[in-house]
Each structure stands twice: as structure tokens, then as C-alpha cells.
Amino acid sequence: MTAIKKVLVLGATGDQGLPLLDSLLAAGFAPTAGARRADALKDTRFAHLPVVNADIDDEESLVRAMDGQDALAMHLPFEFNRERAAGFGKRIGGAARRAGLGKIVFNTSCFVADHDLDLSAHDGRRDIEKAIADSGAAYVIVRPVVFMDNMIRIWSKPSIVNNAIFAYPAAPTLRINWICLEDVAAYVTEGLLRDDLTAEKVLVGGPETLVGAEVAERLSEAAGRRITFQSLTPDEFASKMSLLVTGSPDVIPHSMYDRMASFYRWYNAQPTSPLVVDVAAALTQLPITPTKLVDWARRQDWNKV
């Protein structure tokens, strides 16, 4: 039985944080949201939970937020400036050391290699991982690959609903173990529950390794109509994202959209997909039964954006 009860959650208010709060509460933990705003949970179903001031750019605020907590569960925003990302890790790790925190579970929110890729956001995650390992706290690093929930975002779902097209910047042959956010939350929670896991890095994904056309088949089954896969080039994806957010399809080199596309330029160029997960190996570390894509898709409404 774990001795951990009180868990500080960084990133509690986002798409990844809300399922995590559900999972932590279901497991009997007492979560506290760490956020810049005191009313960060006001418009969520977790308005009753405590919120403490925590700023990843301010180590002193993190020390105060961690005071009295047993563990930290977190995901962090993508940061394309590697030095700044490393600063996040340094301050979080330093605060954990000073506060005497017992454990840290970090959801990297993306694939992370065991070596530099010259992709600033990914390599910055590695720097954060190192800072956690150096903090003196026990830790579990949960490395998910690609989220099923990307399919219901504003840059993906309208095409599925209105045009019956699943458009994604994956090459037709790119194999991915898509994972849903509820399962990521379950893996993070299991990392907190397991006292025997004190220095673990776990690559996690869904139970099926699928190419884009196979994803479309499962979406078709769930939606009750034929949906086809459209393989976008990463540059096409970046242009569509830019148009959606800024109103212009022009992508400035090294902009956020260009750097987001760089993930998939690298993924698509690899001779072996880095987004394939040995699910059996993950189960030996964190015994969570992952959700099949069609089961996740059946829980979504494919009739409205």
C-alpha cells in the first residue's frame, strides 16, 4: 500500500490534467492543483479541489506549493526553446529537493528518445527528465506516443465530421500505437501507487499498432459511415494549423507551426517507426489494460464538431 496521499498536480486544468484528476480521485489520492491563478479550476468539474500558486518559472513558488505534499504528478507545456525547457526541469527538480518531495511522476506528453534528436521540444523533455532523476525523489517517467484525442481537436475533428476524412501528418506507412488520455492518466496514477517503482521510464501506447488507413477503418466502425485517411505532409499540416489559428497559411521558418511539423518530419523519415510500443513490456512495469481505438472512438460524437 502506497504511503502517498497528497499529490500536487501541475497542468491540472488542461486536456491531460482533467482526466488525471479523475483518475487520482478514483484511486483515493488527495490532489491539489498547482497553477498561476487561484481560480484555475473554477469552470471545471473540480472546482471543489484546492489550488495553490505554482509557477514553473519561479522555484520559490514551487517550493511553497510542494510543502506538505507527498508527490508530484505533472505534464508541462511544449517548449521549443530547449534552454527554457531545461530551466523548467531545473526549478522543479530543485524545488522537489528542497521540499523533500517523495516522488515525481512525469507525463512527457510525447515520444522521448534516449539520445538527442536535434528537435528542441523533444530534447528539452530529456533535460527535464534528467533534472527529475537528479532531484533525489523517486520517479516514474511516462512516455506516451500519439494521443487518440488529437482526432477530436479543432484541427482534426471538423474534417472527420464534415468531410469524412481523417487528415493527419503521418506517412501512409507510419505505424503508431495511439493512446487515449484516460489511459495516460491511468499510467500516471499507477506510477504513484507503485512504491517499488523508484527510477522508471516507461514507453506507453495503445494495444494496436496502426497505420492511418487502419485508424480510418476503426473510426468508420465507430461513426457508422465510411471515413478515409488523408496523409498530409508535415508542411501541409503546419500550413493548415497556421491558417486555423492566425488566418494565414504562410508558415514562418522556425515558428511554432514549423517546429510542430518537425516532429512528424522526423517520425516519417525513420526506417522503423519510433511510435510503436511494446505493450507487453509496458505492462510488466505499469499493469494497465490500454483502450482499443474503436472503443475510444465509440465514446465520441462524430455527428458534430
ROZABA-145651 format. One record per residue (C-alpha): residue in three letters; residue number from 1; x, y, z. Coordinates in nm, 3 decimals. Example, Ala and Ser with C-alpha at 12.3 -4.5 7.8 and 13.67 -1.06 7.14 Angstrom:
2
res/n/c1/c2/c3
Ala/1/1.230/-0.450/0.780 $
Ser/2/1.367/-0.106/0.714 $
END
This chain:
305
res/n/c1/c2/c3
Met/1/0.000/0.000/0.000 $
Thr/2/0.148/0.330/-0.103 $
Ala/3/0.224/0.589/0.161 $
Ile/4/0.146/0.863/-0.089 $
Lys/5/-0.178/1.050/-0.028 $
Lys/6/-0.135/1.417/-0.115 $
Val/7/-0.043/1.482/-0.478 $
Leu/8/0.042/1.817/-0.632 $
Val/9/-0.068/1.829/-0.997 $
Leu/10/0.098/2.065/-1.244 $
Gly/11/-0.106/2.103/-1.561 $
Ala/12/-0.429/2.012/-1.383 $
Thr/13/-0.656/2.235/-1.589 $
Gly/14/-0.574/2.112/-1.939 $
Asp/15/-0.692/1.828/-2.160 $
Gln/16/-0.441/1.596/-1.999 $
Gly/17/-0.487/1.725/-1.646 $
Leu/18/-0.862/1.679/-1.609 $
Pro/19/-0.858/1.303/-1.679 $
Leu/20/-0.566/1.277/-1.438 $
Leu/21/-0.767/1.442/-1.159 $
Asp/22/-1.048/1.193/-1.223 $
Ser/23/-0.803/0.905/-1.206 $
Leu/24/-0.630/1.029/-0.890 $
Leu/25/-0.958/1.079/-0.707 $
Ala/26/-1.081/0.735/-0.811 $
Ala/27/-0.760/0.583/-0.672 $
Gly/28/-0.807/0.756/-0.335 $
Phe/29/-0.546/1.029/-0.369 $
Ala/30/-0.599/1.386/-0.248 $
Pro/31/-0.490/1.605/-0.542 $
Thr/32/-0.408/1.975/-0.525 $
Ala/33/-0.378/2.176/-0.844 $
Gly/34/-0.068/2.387/-0.883 $
Ala/35/-0.145/2.687/-1.105 $
Arg/36/-0.070/3.054/-1.154 $
Arg/37/-0.435/3.152/-1.098 $
Ala/38/-0.627/3.080/-0.779 $
Asp/39/-0.947/3.025/-0.980 $
Ala/40/-0.785/2.789/-1.231 $
Leu/41/-1.041/2.512/-1.164 $
Lys/42/-1.341/2.744/-1.133 $
Asp/43/-1.512/2.642/-1.458 $
Thr/44/-1.434/2.271/-1.432 $
Arg/45/-1.598/1.981/-1.251 $
Phe/46/-1.312/2.005/-1.000 $
Ala/47/-1.393/2.349/-0.859 $
His/48/-1.405/2.192/-0.512 $
Leu/49/-1.038/2.088/-0.519 $
Pro/50/-0.768/2.303/-0.356 $
Val/51/-0.546/2.520/-0.575 $
Val/52/-0.204/2.655/-0.474 $
Asn/53/0.012/2.907/-0.654 $
Ala/54/0.278/2.731/-0.861 $
Asp/55/0.476/2.890/-1.141 $
Ile/56/0.729/2.675/-1.331 $
Asp/57/0.932/2.992/-1.390 $
Asp/58/0.956/3.058/-1.014 $
Glu/59/1.129/2.797/-0.796 $
Glu/60/1.022/2.963/-0.471 $
Ser/61/0.656/2.930/-0.564 $
Leu/62/0.715/2.562/-0.644 $
Val/63/0.880/2.501/-0.306 $
Arg/64/0.579/2.655/-0.132 $
Ala/65/0.338/2.455/-0.347 $
Met/66/0.518/2.128/-0.270 $
Asp/67/0.528/2.192/0.104 $
Gly/68/0.320/1.924/0.277 $
Gln/69/0.270/1.723/-0.044 $
Asp/70/0.379/1.361/-0.079 $
Ala/71/0.426/1.354/-0.454 $
Leu/72/0.409/1.549/-0.777 $
Ala/73/0.225/1.440/-1.093 $
Met/74/0.274/1.662/-1.394 $
His/75/0.280/1.731/-1.762 $
Leu/76/0.430/2.051/-1.900 $
Pro/77/0.366/2.277/-2.199 $
Phe/78/0.569/2.212/-2.511 $
Glu/79/0.863/2.450/-2.510 $
Phe/80/1.057/2.492/-2.833 $
Asn/81/1.340/2.677/-2.660 $
Arg/82/1.544/2.391/-2.516 $
Glu/83/1.726/2.613/-2.265 $
Arg/84/1.395/2.734/-2.125 $
Ala/85/1.261/2.378/-2.104 $
Ala/86/1.573/2.275/-1.917 $
Gly/87/1.504/2.564/-1.679 $
Phe/88/1.158/2.420/-1.606 $
Gly/89/1.319/2.092/-1.508 $
Lys/90/1.592/2.257/-1.303 $
Arg/91/1.344/2.460/-1.099 $
Ile/92/1.101/2.170/-1.049 $
Gly/93/1.382/1.934/-0.950 $
Gly/94/1.538/2.192/-0.721 $
Ala/95/1.207/2.265/-0.553 $
Ala/96/1.138/1.893/-0.505 $
Arg/97/1.477/1.850/-0.339 $
Arg/98/1.425/2.147/-0.109 $
Ala/99/1.070/2.043/-0.017 $
Gly/100/1.170/1.682/0.047 $
Leu/101/0.916/1.552/-0.203 $
Gly/102/0.888/1.173/-0.206 $
Lys/103/0.802/1.101/-0.568 $
Ile/104/0.758/1.260/-0.910 $
Val/105/0.559/1.111/-1.198 $
Phe/106/0.611/1.300/-1.524 $
Asn/107/0.393/1.254/-1.832 $
Thr/108/0.620/1.370/-2.113 $
Ser/109/0.317/1.410/-2.347 $
Cys/110/0.520/1.279/-2.641 $
Phe/111/0.774/1.025/-2.754 $
Val/112/1.115/1.094/-2.599 $
Ala/113/1.429/0.931/-2.737 $
Asp/114/1.724/0.817/-2.527 $
His/115/1.952/1.049/-2.724 $
Asp/116/1.935/1.400/-2.869 $
Leu/117/1.735/1.430/-3.191 $
Asp/118/1.807/1.797/-3.264 $
Leu/119/1.436/1.859/-3.203 $
Ser/120/1.423/2.125/-2.934 $
Ala/121/1.090/2.030/-2.777 $
His/122/1.178/1.661/-2.757 $
Asp/123/1.533/1.719/-2.640 $
Gly/124/1.404/1.965/-2.380 $
Arg/125/1.192/1.681/-2.241 $
Arg/126/1.510/1.479/-2.194 $
Asp/127/1.660/1.768/-1.995 $
Ile/128/1.352/1.776/-1.773 $
Glu/129/1.377/1.401/-1.721 $
Lys/130/1.740/1.437/-1.613 $
Ala/131/1.653/1.711/-1.365 $
Ile/132/1.385/1.486/-1.215 $
Ala/133/1.631/1.197/-1.187 $
Asp/134/1.881/1.431/-1.016 $
Ser/135/1.623/1.567/-0.769 $
Gly/136/1.666/1.286/-0.516 $
Ala/137/1.296/1.195/-0.534 $
Ala/138/1.174/0.858/-0.656 $
Tyr/139/1.037/0.896/-1.005 $
Val/140/0.843/0.739/-1.289 $
Ile/141/0.863/0.888/-1.637 $
Val/142/0.560/0.801/-1.851 $
Arg/143/0.638/0.847/-2.221 $
Pro/144/0.318/0.825/-2.430 $
Val/145/0.336/0.828/-2.808 $
Val/146/0.046/0.988/-3.000 $
Phe/147/-0.290/1.074/-2.843 $
Met/148/-0.617/0.943/-2.984 $
Asp/149/-0.764/1.267/-2.854 $
Asn/150/-0.577/1.455/-3.130 $
Met/151/-0.858/1.330/-3.356 $
Ile/152/-1.118/1.537/-3.172 $
Arg/153/-0.922/1.861/-3.169 $
Ile/154/-1.032/2.161/-3.375 $
Trp/155/-0.761/2.095/-3.634 $
Ser/156/-0.878/1.736/-3.693 $
Lys/157/-1.239/1.666/-3.599 $
Pro/158/-1.412/1.911/-3.842 $
Ser/159/-1.262/1.724/-4.137 $
Ile/160/-1.387/1.393/-3.998 $
Val/161/-1.736/1.525/-3.922 $
Asn/162/-1.789/1.742/-4.231 $
Asn/163/-1.586/1.561/-4.497 $
Ala/164/-1.547/1.205/-4.362 $
Ile/165/-1.170/1.249/-4.392 $
Phe/166/-0.917/1.179/-4.118 $
Ala/167/-0.630/1.407/-4.223 $
Tyr/168/-0.305/1.370/-4.031 $
Pro/169/0.065/1.443/-4.094 $
Ala/170/0.160/1.077/-4.084 $
Ala/171/0.304/0.895/-4.382 $
Pro/172/0.073/0.617/-4.506 $
Thr/173/0.316/0.358/-4.369 $
Leu/174/0.385/0.525/-4.032 $
Arg/175/0.283/0.280/-3.760 $
Ile/176/0.154/0.425/-3.431 $
Asn/177/0.025/0.280/-3.105 $
Trp/178/-0.233/0.554/-3.047 $
Ile/179/-0.324/0.605/-2.679 $
Cys/180/-0.616/0.789/-2.516 $
Leu/181/-0.569/1.049/-2.244 $
Glu/182/-0.767/0.846/-1.990 $
Asp/183/-0.512/0.568/-2.026 $
Val/184/-0.221/0.810/-1.988 $
Ala/185/-0.384/0.929/-1.665 $
Ala/186/-0.417/0.567/-1.551 $
Tyr/187/-0.048/0.504/-1.617 $
Val/188/0.050/0.815/-1.419 $
Thr/189/-0.175/0.710/-1.132 $
Glu/190/-0.028/0.359/-1.133 $
Gly/191/0.318/0.515/-1.116 $
Leu/192/0.215/0.685/-0.792 $
Leu/193/0.058/0.370/-0.649 $
Arg/194/0.365/0.154/-0.706 $
Asp/195/0.614/0.206/-0.423 $
Asp/196/0.851/-0.042/-0.588 $
Leu/197/0.898/0.185/-0.891 $
Thr/198/1.159/0.443/-0.795 $
Ala/199/1.354/0.514/-1.116 $
Glu/200/1.149/0.407/-1.417 $
Lys/201/1.099/0.526/-1.773 $
Val/202/0.803/0.362/-1.944 $
Leu/203/0.705/0.400/-2.311 $
Val/204/0.327/0.361/-2.327 $
Gly/205/0.075/0.332/-2.608 $
Gly/206/-0.250/0.171/-2.706 $
Pro/207/-0.287/-0.203/-2.774 $
Glu/208/-0.283/-0.180/-3.155 $
Thr/209/-0.012/-0.071/-3.396 $
Leu/210/-0.198/0.108/-3.675 $
Val/211/-0.126/0.295/-3.997 $
Gly/212/-0.354/0.581/-4.099 $
Ala/213/-0.586/0.371/-4.317 $
Glu/214/-0.642/0.131/-4.026 $
Val/215/-0.725/0.423/-3.798 $
Ala/216/-0.984/0.537/-4.055 $
Glu/217/-1.135/0.186/-4.060 $
Arg/218/-1.187/0.197/-3.685 $
Leu/219/-1.329/0.548/-3.698 $
Ser/220/-1.568/0.428/-3.970 $
Glu/221/-1.683/0.142/-3.749 $
Ala/222/-1.744/0.376/-3.456 $
Ala/223/-1.911/0.652/-3.660 $
Gly/224/-2.126/0.421/-3.870 $
Arg/225/-2.011/0.569/-4.201 $
Arg/226/-1.707/0.543/-4.422 $
Ile/227/-1.416/0.764/-4.322 $
Thr/228/-1.099/0.773/-4.529 $
Phe/229/-0.743/0.863/-4.436 $
Gln/230/-0.564/1.157/-4.595 $
Ser/231/-0.190/1.164/-4.539 $
Leu/232/-0.081/1.526/-4.504 $
Thr/233/0.281/1.622/-4.540 $
Pro/234/0.409/1.789/-4.223 $
Asp/235/0.435/2.115/-4.419 $
Glu/236/0.071/2.089/-4.528 $
Phe/237/-0.023/2.025/-4.166 $
Ala/238/0.174/2.329/-4.048 $
Ser/239/0.005/2.547/-4.310 $
Lys/240/-0.341/2.428/-4.207 $
Met/241/-0.261/2.491/-3.840 $
Ser/242/-0.132/2.840/-3.919 $
Leu/243/-0.443/2.919/-4.125 $
Leu/244/-0.671/2.797/-3.847 $
Val/245/-0.502/2.998/-3.573 $
Thr/246/-0.365/3.307/-3.750 $
Gly/247/-0.579/3.328/-4.063 $
Ser/248/-0.272/3.289/-4.286 $
Pro/249/-0.146/2.965/-4.443 $
Asp/250/0.207/3.101/-4.460 $
Val/251/0.442/2.924/-4.220 $
Ile/252/0.741/3.119/-4.097 $
Pro/253/1.054/2.901/-4.068 $
His/254/1.123/2.801/-3.706 $
Ser/255/0.779/2.925/-3.598 $
Met/256/0.567/2.716/-3.361 $
Tyr/257/0.383/2.556/-3.654 $
Asp/258/0.704/2.476/-3.837 $
Arg/259/0.850/2.323/-3.523 $
Met/260/0.536/2.119/-3.460 $
Ala/261/0.566/1.986/-3.814 $
Ser/262/0.929/1.898/-3.742 $
Phe/263/0.808/1.621/-3.509 $
Tyr/264/0.639/1.443/-3.796 $
Arg/265/0.914/1.517/-4.046 $
Trp/266/1.141/1.319/-3.815 $
Tyr/267/0.888/1.045/-3.736 $
Asn/268/0.806/0.991/-4.103 $
Ala/269/1.173/0.977/-4.202 $
Gln/270/1.271/0.695/-3.968 $
Pro/271/1.323/0.347/-4.118 $
Thr/272/1.148/0.200/-3.813 $
Ser/273/0.862/0.393/-3.655 $
Pro/274/0.958/0.532/-3.312 $
Leu/275/0.586/0.546/-3.229 $
Val/276/0.549/0.168/-3.195 $
Val/277/0.517/0.047/-2.836 $
Asp/278/0.595/-0.293/-2.689 $
Val/279/0.272/-0.302/-2.489 $
Ala/280/0.366/-0.627/-2.314 $
Ala/281/0.687/-0.468/-2.184 $
Ala/282/0.496/-0.164/-2.053 $
Leu/283/0.253/-0.395/-1.874 $
Thr/284/0.537/-0.550/-1.675 $
Gln/285/0.610/-0.206/-1.530 $
Leu/286/0.264/-0.047/-1.516 $
Pro/287/-0.013/-0.310/-1.546 $
Ile/288/-0.279/-0.101/-1.719 $
Thr/289/-0.501/-0.255/-1.988 $
Pro/290/-0.497/0.005/-2.268 $
Thr/291/-0.807/0.102/-2.466 $
Lys/292/-0.859/-0.005/-2.827 $
Leu/293/-0.907/0.283/-3.068 $
Val/294/-1.254/0.170/-3.179 $
Asp/295/-1.372/0.158/-2.816 $
Trp/296/-1.240/0.509/-2.753 $
Ala/297/-1.396/0.629/-3.080 $
Arg/298/-1.737/0.490/-2.984 $
Arg/299/-1.735/0.725/-2.684 $
Gln/300/-1.705/1.031/-2.912 $
Asp/301/-1.979/1.217/-3.100 $
Trp/302/-1.892/1.207/-3.471 $
Asn/303/-2.204/1.398/-3.576 $
Lys/304/-2.095/1.739/-3.454 $
Val/305/-1.773/1.936/-3.434 $
END
